[in-house]
Amino acid sequence: MQDQAVPISSPDRSRPHARRIPSVLIYVGFAALSTLATFPAWRVYAFGLNLDDLLRLRCF
């Protein structure tokens, strides 16, 4: 008797794992991580310059 082979195109293996994640979730994650990565650059524009920032610039 021959063993029954599992077809490659079974429903679980037809789509890669990355395709199972909704694209909106990927875009939201990318936007959040980009915002966190660039936080030091835009923080001064969003919240203004304070004494700690001035001391950091002076003592750098």
mmCIF file of the N, C-alpha and C atoms, coordinates in Angstrom:
data_MODEL
# 
_entry.id   MODEL 
# 
loop_
_atom_site.group_PDB 
_atom_site.id 
_atom_site.type_symbol 
_atom_site.label_atom_id 
_atom_site.label_alt_id 
_atom_site.label_comp_id 
_atom_site.label_asym_id 
_atom_site.label_entity_id 
_atom_site.label_seq_id 
_atom_site.pdbx_PDB_ins_code 
_atom_site.Cartn_x 
_atom_site.Cartn_y 
_atom_site.Cartn_z 
_atom_site.occupancy 
_atom_site.B_iso_or_equiv 
_atom_site.pdbx_formal_charge 
_atom_site.auth_seq_id 
_atom_site.auth_comp_id 
_atom_site.auth_asym_id 
_atom_site.auth_atom_id 
_atom_site.pdbx_PDB_model_num 
ATOM 1   N N  . MET A 1 1  ? 0.817  -1.189 0.000  1.00 0.00 ? 1  MET A N  1 
ATOM 2   C CA . MET A 1 1  ? 0.000  0.000  0.000  1.00 0.00 ? 1  MET A CA 1 
ATOM 3   C C  . MET A 1 1  ? 0.861  1.253  0.000  1.00 0.00 ? 1  MET A C  1 
ATOM 4   N N  . GLN A 1 2  ? 0.416  2.265  -0.710 1.00 0.00 ? 2  GLN A N  1 
ATOM 5   C CA . GLN A 1 2  ? 1.140  3.523  -0.739 1.00 0.00 ? 2  GLN A CA 1 
ATOM 6   C C  . GLN A 1 2  ? 0.533  4.477  0.276  1.00 0.00 ? 2  GLN A C  1 
ATOM 7   N N  . ASP A 1 3  ? 1.405  5.296  0.856  1.00 0.00 ? 3  ASP A N  1 
ATOM 8   C CA . ASP A 1 3  ? 0.920  6.309  1.801  1.00 0.00 ? 3  ASP A CA 1 
ATOM 9   C C  . ASP A 1 3  ? 0.232  7.434  1.037  1.00 0.00 ? 3  ASP A C  1 
ATOM 10  N N  . GLN A 1 4  ? -0.796 7.977  1.657  1.00 0.00 ? 4  GLN A N  1 
ATOM 11  C CA . GLN A 1 4  ? -1.499 9.110  1.056  1.00 0.00 ? 4  GLN A CA 1 
ATOM 12  C C  . GLN A 1 4  ? -0.705 10.386 1.333  1.00 0.00 ? 4  GLN A C  1 
ATOM 13  N N  . ALA A 1 5  ? -0.345 11.103 0.305  1.00 0.00 ? 5  ALA A N  1 
ATOM 14  C CA . ALA A 1 5  ? 0.412  12.349 0.449  1.00 0.00 ? 5  ALA A CA 1 
ATOM 15  C C  . ALA A 1 5  ? -0.558 13.507 0.662  1.00 0.00 ? 5  ALA A C  1 
ATOM 16  N N  . VAL A 1 6  ? -0.139 14.438 1.493  1.00 0.00 ? 6  VAL A N  1 
ATOM 17  C CA . VAL A 1 6  ? -0.941 15.638 1.727  1.00 0.00 ? 6  VAL A CA 1 
ATOM 18  C C  . VAL A 1 6  ? -0.658 16.611 0.589  1.00 0.00 ? 6  VAL A C  1 
ATOM 19  N N  . PRO A 1 7  ? -1.688 17.099 -0.078 1.00 0.00 ? 7  PRO A N  1 
ATOM 20  C CA . PRO A 1 7  ? -1.426 18.043 -1.173 1.00 0.00 ? 7  PRO A CA 1 
ATOM 21  C C  . PRO A 1 7  ? -0.819 19.348 -0.663 1.00 0.00 ? 7  PRO A C  1 
ATOM 22  N N  . ILE A 1 8  ? 0.064  19.902 -1.461 1.00 0.00 ? 8  ILE A N  1 
ATOM 23  C CA . ILE A 1 8  ? 0.739  21.140 -1.074 1.00 0.00 ? 8  ILE A CA 1 
ATOM 24  C C  . ILE A 1 8  ? -0.244 22.298 -0.999 1.00 0.00 ? 8  ILE A C  1 
ATOM 25  N N  . SER A 1 9  ? -1.269 22.266 -1.818 1.00 0.00 ? 9  SER A N  1 
ATOM 26  C CA . SER A 1 9  ? -2.215 23.377 -1.865 1.00 0.00 ? 9  SER A CA 1 
ATOM 27  C C  . SER A 1 9  ? -3.353 23.204 -0.863 1.00 0.00 ? 9  SER A C  1 
ATOM 28  N N  . SER A 1 10 ? -3.054 22.650 0.292  1.00 0.00 ? 10 SER A N  1 
ATOM 29  C CA . SER A 1 10 ? -4.089 22.540 1.320  1.00 0.00 ? 10 SER A CA 1 
ATOM 30  C C  . SER A 1 10 ? -4.432 23.935 1.836  1.00 0.00 ? 10 SER A C  1 
ATOM 31  N N  . PRO A 1 11 ? -5.619 24.153 2.400  1.00 0.00 ? 11 PRO A N  1 
ATOM 32  C CA . PRO A 1 11 ? -6.029 25.506 2.812  1.00 0.00 ? 11 PRO A CA 1 
ATOM 33  C C  . PRO A 1 11 ? -5.078 26.172 3.802  1.00 0.00 ? 11 PRO A C  1 
ATOM 34  N N  . ASP A 1 12 ? -4.442 25.403 4.674  1.00 0.00 ? 12 ASP A N  1 
ATOM 35  C CA . ASP A 1 12 ? -3.557 26.002 5.669  1.00 0.00 ? 12 ASP A CA 1 
ATOM 36  C C  . ASP A 1 12 ? -2.231 26.450 5.062  1.00 0.00 ? 12 ASP A C  1 
ATOM 37  N N  . ARG A 1 13 ? -1.819 25.833 3.984  1.00 0.00 ? 13 ARG A N  1 
ATOM 38  C CA . ARG A 1 13 ? -0.508 26.140 3.412  1.00 0.00 ? 13 ARG A CA 1 
ATOM 39  C C  . ARG A 1 13 ? -0.597 26.973 2.137  1.00 0.00 ? 13 ARG A C  1 
ATOM 40  N N  . SER A 1 14 ? -1.787 27.356 1.734  1.00 0.00 ? 14 SER A N  1 
ATOM 41  C CA . SER A 1 14 ? -1.915 28.083 0.476  1.00 0.00 ? 14 SER A CA 1 
ATOM 42  C C  . SER A 1 14 ? -1.523 29.549 0.609  1.00 0.00 ? 14 SER A C  1 
ATOM 43  N N  . ARG A 1 15 ? -1.652 30.118 1.798  1.00 0.00 ? 15 ARG A N  1 
ATOM 44  C CA . ARG A 1 15 ? -1.310 31.530 2.002  1.00 0.00 ? 15 ARG A CA 1 
ATOM 45  C C  . ARG A 1 15 ? -0.142 31.634 2.964  1.00 0.00 ? 15 ARG A C  1 
ATOM 46  N N  . PRO A 1 16 ? 0.847  32.471 2.653  1.00 0.00 ? 16 PRO A N  1 
ATOM 47  C CA . PRO A 1 16 ? 1.950  32.678 3.602  1.00 0.00 ? 16 PRO A CA 1 
ATOM 48  C C  . PRO A 1 16 ? 1.449  33.347 4.881  1.00 0.00 ? 16 PRO A C  1 
ATOM 49  N N  . HIS A 1 17 ? 2.231  33.245 5.926  1.00 0.00 ? 17 HIS A N  1 
ATOM 50  C CA . HIS A 1 17 ? 1.829  33.821 7.214  1.00 0.00 ? 17 HIS A CA 1 
ATOM 51  C C  . HIS A 1 17 ? 1.673  35.330 7.141  1.00 0.00 ? 17 HIS A C  1 
ATOM 52  N N  . ALA A 1 18 ? 2.490  36.010 6.361  1.00 0.00 ? 18 ALA A N  1 
ATOM 53  C CA . ALA A 1 18 ? 2.402  37.468 6.271  1.00 0.00 ? 18 ALA A CA 1 
ATOM 54  C C  . ALA A 1 18 ? 1.087  37.908 5.641  1.00 0.00 ? 18 ALA A C  1 
ATOM 55  N N  . ARG A 1 19 ? 0.510  37.102 4.800  1.00 0.00 ? 19 ARG A N  1 
ATOM 56  C CA . ARG A 1 19 ? -0.754 37.457 4.159  1.00 0.00 ? 19 ARG A CA 1 
ATOM 57  C C  . ARG A 1 19 ? -1.929 37.332 5.122  1.00 0.00 ? 19 ARG A C  1 
ATOM 58  N N  . ARG A 1 20 ? -1.770 36.636 6.206  1.00 0.00 ? 20 ARG A N  1 
ATOM 59  C CA . ARG A 1 20 ? -2.856 36.477 7.173  1.00 0.00 ? 20 ARG A CA 1 
ATOM 60  C C  . ARG A 1 20 ? -3.018 37.698 8.060  1.00 0.00 ? 20 ARG A C  1 
ATOM 61  N N  . ILE A 1 21 ? -2.007 38.565 8.128  1.00 0.00 ? 21 ILE A N  1 
ATOM 62  C CA . ILE A 1 21 ? -2.073 39.786 8.933  1.00 0.00 ? 21 ILE A CA 1 
ATOM 63  C C  . ILE A 1 21 ? -2.737 40.866 8.085  1.00 0.00 ? 21 ILE A C  1 
ATOM 64  N N  . PRO A 1 22 ? -3.766 41.524 8.598  1.00 0.00 ? 22 PRO A N  1 
ATOM 65  C CA . PRO A 1 22 ? -4.409 42.587 7.810  1.00 0.00 ? 22 PRO A CA 1 
ATOM 66  C C  . PRO A 1 22 ? -3.428 43.716 7.509  1.00 0.00 ? 22 PRO A C  1 
ATOM 67  N N  . SER A 1 23 ? -3.492 44.243 6.296  1.00 0.00 ? 23 SER A N  1 
ATOM 68  C CA . SER A 1 23 ? -2.541 45.277 5.891  1.00 0.00 ? 23 SER A CA 1 
ATOM 69  C C  . SER A 1 23 ? -2.717 46.554 6.705  1.00 0.00 ? 23 SER A C  1 
ATOM 70  N N  . VAL A 1 24 ? -3.926 46.837 7.178  1.00 0.00 ? 24 VAL A N  1 
ATOM 71  C CA . VAL A 1 24 ? -4.149 48.028 8.005  1.00 0.00 ? 24 VAL A CA 1 
ATOM 72  C C  . VAL A 1 24 ? -3.335 47.926 9.291  1.00 0.00 ? 24 VAL A C  1 
ATOM 73  N N  . LEU A 1 25 ? -3.260 46.751 9.865  1.00 0.00 ? 25 LEU A N  1 
ATOM 74  C CA . LEU A 1 25 ? -2.490 46.549 11.089 1.00 0.00 ? 25 LEU A CA 1 
ATOM 75  C C  . LEU A 1 25 ? -1.002 46.787 10.842 1.00 0.00 ? 25 LEU A C  1 
ATOM 76  N N  . ILE A 1 26 ? -0.516 46.397 9.694  1.00 0.00 ? 26 ILE A N  1 
ATOM 77  C CA . ILE A 1 26 ? 0.889  46.618 9.363  1.00 0.00 ? 26 ILE A CA 1 
ATOM 78  C C  . ILE A 1 26 ? 1.173  48.108 9.217  1.00 0.00 ? 26 ILE A C  1 
ATOM 79  N N  . TYR A 1 27 ? 0.266  48.831 8.539  1.00 0.00 ? 27 TYR A N  1 
ATOM 80  C CA . TYR A 1 27 ? 0.459  50.275 8.363  1.00 0.00 ? 27 TYR A CA 1 
ATOM 81  C C  . TYR A 1 27 ? 0.383  51.022 9.684  1.00 0.00 ? 27 TYR A C  1 
ATOM 82  N N  . VAL A 1 28 ? -0.530 50.638 10.561 1.00 0.00 ? 28 VAL A N  1 
ATOM 83  C CA . VAL A 1 28 ? -0.645 51.291 11.870 1.00 0.00 ? 28 VAL A CA 1 
ATOM 84  C C  . VAL A 1 28 ? 0.609  51.029 12.697 1.00 0.00 ? 28 VAL A C  1 
ATOM 85  N N  . GLY A 1 29 ? 1.103  49.806 12.671 1.00 0.00 ? 29 GLY A N  1 
ATOM 86  C CA . GLY A 1 29 ? 2.331  49.487 13.394 1.00 0.00 ? 29 GLY A CA 1 
ATOM 87  C C  . GLY A 1 29 ? 3.529  50.252 12.863 1.00 0.00 ? 29 GLY A C  1 
ATOM 88  N N  . PHE A 1 30 ? 3.626  50.374 11.548 1.00 0.00 ? 30 PHE A N  1 
ATOM 89  C CA . PHE A 1 30 ? 4.727  51.135 10.950 1.00 0.00 ? 30 PHE A CA 1 
ATOM 90  C C  . PHE A 1 30 ? 4.648  52.606 11.335 1.00 0.00 ? 30 PHE A C  1 
ATOM 91  N N  . ALA A 1 31 ? 3.446  53.170 11.320 1.00 0.00 ? 31 ALA A N  1 
ATOM 92  C CA . ALA A 1 31 ? 3.282  54.585 11.686 1.00 0.00 ? 31 ALA A CA 1 
ATOM 93  C C  . ALA A 1 31 ? 3.632  54.814 13.150 1.00 0.00 ? 31 ALA A C  1 
ATOM 94  N N  . ALA A 1 32 ? 3.213  53.904 14.026 1.00 0.00 ? 32 ALA A N  1 
ATOM 95  C CA . ALA A 1 32 ? 3.512  54.055 15.450 1.00 0.00 ? 32 ALA A CA 1 
ATOM 96  C C  . ALA A 1 32 ? 5.013  53.948 15.711 1.00 0.00 ? 32 ALA A C  1 
ATOM 97  N N  . LEU A 1 33 ? 5.659  52.990 15.089 1.00 0.00 ? 33 LEU A N  1 
ATOM 98  C CA . LEU A 1 33 ? 7.100  52.833 15.298 1.00 0.00 ? 33 LEU A CA 1 
ATOM 99  C C  . LEU A 1 33 ? 7.889  53.988 14.682 1.00 0.00 ? 33 LEU A C  1 
ATOM 100 N N  . SER A 1 34 ? 7.436  54.509 13.557 1.00 0.00 ? 34 SER A N  1 
ATOM 101 C CA . SER A 1 34 ? 8.103  55.671 12.958 1.00 0.00 ? 34 SER A CA 1 
ATOM 102 C C  . SER A 1 34 ? 7.969  56.896 13.848 1.00 0.00 ? 34 SER A C  1 
ATOM 103 N N  . THR A 1 35 ? 6.802  57.061 14.442 1.00 0.00 ? 35 THR A N  1 
ATOM 104 C CA . THR A 1 35 ? 6.580  58.188 15.350 1.00 0.00 ? 35 THR A CA 1 
ATOM 105 C C  . THR A 1 35 ? 7.479  58.079 16.570 1.00 0.00 ? 35 THR A C  1 
ATOM 106 N N  . LEU A 1 36 ? 7.577  56.887 17.139 1.00 0.00 ? 36 LEU A N  1 
ATOM 107 C CA . LEU A 1 36 ? 8.445  56.702 18.304 1.00 0.00 ? 36 LEU A CA 1 
ATOM 108 C C  . LEU A 1 36 ? 9.921  56.883 17.948 1.00 0.00 ? 36 LEU A C  1 
ATOM 109 N N  . ALA A 1 37 ? 10.315 56.451 16.767 1.00 0.00 ? 37 ALA A N  1 
ATOM 110 C CA . ALA A 1 37 ? 11.720 56.556 16.377 1.00 0.00 ? 37 ALA A CA 1 
ATOM 111 C C  . ALA A 1 37 ? 12.141 58.002 16.145 1.00 0.00 ? 37 ALA A C  1 
ATOM 112 N N  . THR A 1 38 ? 11.217 58.842 15.698 1.00 0.00 ? 38 THR A N  1 
ATOM 113 C CA . THR A 1 38 ? 11.552 60.234 15.412 1.00 0.00 ? 38 THR A CA 1 
ATOM 114 C C  . THR A 1 38 ? 11.087 61.177 16.512 1.00 0.00 ? 38 THR A C  1 
ATOM 115 N N  . PHE A 1 39 ? 10.734 60.649 17.663 1.00 0.00 ? 39 PHE A N  1 
ATOM 116 C CA . PHE A 1 39 ? 10.220 61.463 18.769 1.00 0.00 ? 39 PHE A CA 1 
ATOM 117 C C  . PHE A 1 39 ? 11.150 62.605 19.166 1.00 0.00 ? 39 PHE A C  1 
ATOM 118 N N  . PRO A 1 40 ? 12.465 62.394 19.304 1.00 0.00 ? 40 PRO A N  1 
ATOM 119 C CA . PRO A 1 40 ? 13.322 63.518 19.703 1.00 0.00 ? 40 PRO A CA 1 
ATOM 120 C C  . PRO A 1 40 ? 13.312 64.671 18.701 1.00 0.00 ? 40 PRO A C  1 
ATOM 121 N N  . ALA A 1 41 ? 13.100 64.388 17.436 1.00 0.00 ? 41 ALA A N  1 
ATOM 122 C CA . ALA A 1 41 ? 13.145 65.447 16.424 1.00 0.00 ? 41 ALA A CA 1 
ATOM 123 C C  . ALA A 1 41 ? 11.904 66.328 16.456 1.00 0.00 ? 41 ALA A C  1 
ATOM 124 N N  . TRP A 1 42 ? 10.721 65.745 16.610 1.00 0.00 ? 42 TRP A N  1 
ATOM 125 C CA . TRP A 1 42 ? 9.497  66.554 16.549 1.00 0.00 ? 42 TRP A CA 1 
ATOM 126 C C  . TRP A 1 42 ? 8.973  66.960 17.917 1.00 0.00 ? 42 TRP A C  1 
ATOM 127 N N  . ARG A 1 43 ? 9.553  66.468 18.996 1.00 0.00 ? 43 ARG A N  1 
ATOM 128 C CA . ARG A 1 43 ? 9.067  66.797 20.340 1.00 0.00 ? 43 ARG A CA 1 
ATOM 129 C C  . ARG A 1 43 ? 9.202  68.286 20.641 1.00 0.00 ? 43 ARG A C  1 
ATOM 130 N N  . VAL A 1 44 ? 10.295 68.900 20.218 1.00 0.00 ? 44 VAL A N  1 
ATOM 131 C CA . VAL A 1 44 ? 10.513 70.326 20.469 1.00 0.00 ? 44 VAL A CA 1 
ATOM 132 C C  . VAL A 1 44 ? 9.455  71.154 19.741 1.00 0.00 ? 44 VAL A C  1 
ATOM 133 N N  . TYR A 1 45 ? 9.111  70.766 18.526 1.00 0.00 ? 45 TYR A N  1 
ATOM 134 C CA . TYR A 1 45 ? 8.093  71.506 17.772 1.00 0.00 ? 45 TYR A CA 1 
ATOM 135 C C  . TYR A 1 45 ? 6.701  71.315 18.364 1.00 0.00 ? 45 TYR A C  1 
ATOM 136 N N  . ALA A 1 46 ? 6.415  70.137 18.878 1.00 0.00 ? 46 ALA A N  1 
ATOM 137 C CA . ALA A 1 46 ? 5.078  69.856 19.395 1.00 0.00 ? 46 ALA A CA 1 
ATOM 138 C C  . ALA A 1 46 ? 4.867  70.432 20.790 1.00 0.00 ? 46 ALA A C  1 
ATOM 139 N N  . PHE A 1 47 ? 5.875  70.348 21.659 1.00 0.00 ? 47 PHE A N  1 
ATOM 140 C CA . PHE A 1 47 ? 5.701  70.735 23.061 1.00 0.00 ? 47 PHE A CA 1 
ATOM 141 C C  . PHE A 1 47 ? 6.498  71.967 23.465 1.00 0.00 ? 47 PHE A C  1 
ATOM 142 N N  . GLY A 1 48 ? 7.315  72.486 22.573 1.00 0.00 ? 48 GLY A N  1 
ATOM 143 C CA . GLY A 1 48 ? 8.090  73.677 22.896 1.00 0.00 ? 48 GLY A CA 1 
ATOM 144 C C  . GLY A 1 48 ? 9.418  73.337 23.549 1.00 0.00 ? 48 GLY A C  1 
ATOM 145 N N  . LEU A 1 49 ? 10.225 74.358 23.695 1.00 0.00 ? 49 LEU A N  1 
ATOM 146 C CA . LEU A 1 49 ? 11.554 74.212 24.280 1.00 0.00 ? 49 LEU A CA 1 
ATOM 147 C C  . LEU A 1 49 ? 11.469 74.521 25.770 1.00 0.00 ? 49 LEU A C  1 
ATOM 148 N N  . ASN A 1 50 ? 11.992 73.639 26.602 1.00 0.00 ? 50 ASN A N  1 
ATOM 149 C CA . ASN A 1 50 ? 11.964 73.878 28.045 1.00 0.00 ? 50 ASN A CA 1 
ATOM 150 C C  . ASN A 1 50 ? 13.396 73.941 28.589 1.00 0.00 ? 50 ASN A C  1 
ATOM 151 N N  . LEU A 1 51 ? 13.517 74.110 29.882 1.00 0.00 ? 51 LEU A N  1 
ATOM 152 C CA . LEU A 1 51 ? 14.825 74.273 30.507 1.00 0.00 ? 51 LEU A CA 1 
ATOM 153 C C  . LEU A 1 51 ? 15.700 73.030 30.337 1.00 0.00 ? 51 LEU A C  1 
ATOM 154 N N  . ASP A 1 52 ? 15.112 71.861 30.430 1.00 0.00 ? 52 ASP A N  1 
ATOM 155 C CA . ASP A 1 52 ? 15.896 70.637 30.250 1.00 0.00 ? 52 ASP A CA 1 
ATOM 156 C C  . ASP A 1 52 ? 16.502 70.565 28.851 1.00 0.00 ? 52 ASP A C  1 
ATOM 157 N N  . ASP A 1 53 ? 15.736 70.972 27.853 1.00 0.00 ? 53 ASP A N  1 
ATOM 158 C CA . ASP A 1 53 ? 16.269 70.970 26.489 1.00 0.00 ? 53 ASP A CA 1 
ATOM 159 C C  . ASP A 1 53 ? 17.414 71.961 26.340 1.00 0.00 ? 53 ASP A C  1 
ATOM 160 N N  . LEU A 1 54 ? 17.260 73.129 26.936 1.00 0.00 ? 54 LEU A N  1 
ATOM 161 C CA . LEU A 1 54 ? 18.332 74.123 26.859 1.00 0.00 ? 54 LEU A CA 1 
ATOM 162 C C  . LEU A 1 54 ? 19.596 73.638 27.551 1.00 0.00 ? 54 LEU A C  1 
ATOM 163 N N  . LEU A 1 55 ? 19.444 73.006 28.709 1.00 0.00 ? 55 LEU A N  1 
ATOM 164 C CA . LEU A 1 55 ? 20.612 72.471 29.412 1.00 0.00 ? 55 LEU A CA 1 
ATOM 165 C C  . LEU A 1 55 ? 21.257 71.335 28.631 1.00 0.00 ? 55 LEU A C  1 
ATOM 166 N N  . ARG A 1 56 ? 20.457 70.517 28.003 1.00 0.00 ? 56 ARG A N  1 
ATOM 167 C CA . ARG A 1 56 ? 21.003 69.420 27.216 1.00 0.00 ? 56 ARG A CA 1 
ATOM 168 C C  . ARG A 1 56 ? 21.791 69.965 26.025 1.00 0.00 ? 56 ARG A C  1 
ATOM 169 N N  . LEU A 1 57 ? 21.276 71.005 25.370 1.00 0.00 ? 57 LEU A N  1 
ATOM 170 C CA . LEU A 1 57 ? 22.004 71.612 24.256 1.00 0.00 ? 57 LEU A CA 1 
ATOM 171 C C  . LEU A 1 57 ? 23.290 72.283 24.733 1.00 0.00 ? 57 LEU A C  1 
ATOM 172 N N  . ARG A 1 58 ? 23.236 72.925 25.881 1.00 0.00 ? 58 ARG A N  1 
ATOM 173 C CA . ARG A 1 58 ? 24.392 73.645 26.425 1.00 0.00 ? 58 ARG A CA 1 
ATOM 174 C C  . ARG A 1 58 ? 25.473 72.681 26.898 1.00 0.00 ? 58 ARG A C  1 
ATOM 175 N N  . CYS A 1 59 ? 25.096 71.587 27.507 1.00 0.00 ? 59 CYS A N  1 
ATOM 176 C CA . CYS A 1 59 ? 26.056 70.649 28.095 1.00 0.00 ? 59 CYS A CA 1 
ATOM 177 C C  . CYS A 1 59 ? 26.439 69.520 27.149 1.00 0.00 ? 59 CYS A C  1 
ATOM 178 N N  . PHE A 1 60 ? 25.980 69.545 25.949 1.00 0.00 ? 60 PHE A N  1 
ATOM 179 C CA . PHE A 1 60 ? 26.267 68.469 25.009 1.00 0.00 ? 60 PHE A CA 1 
ATOM 180 C C  . PHE A 1 60 ? 27.588 68.666 24.410 1.00 0.00 ? 60 PHE A C  1 
# 
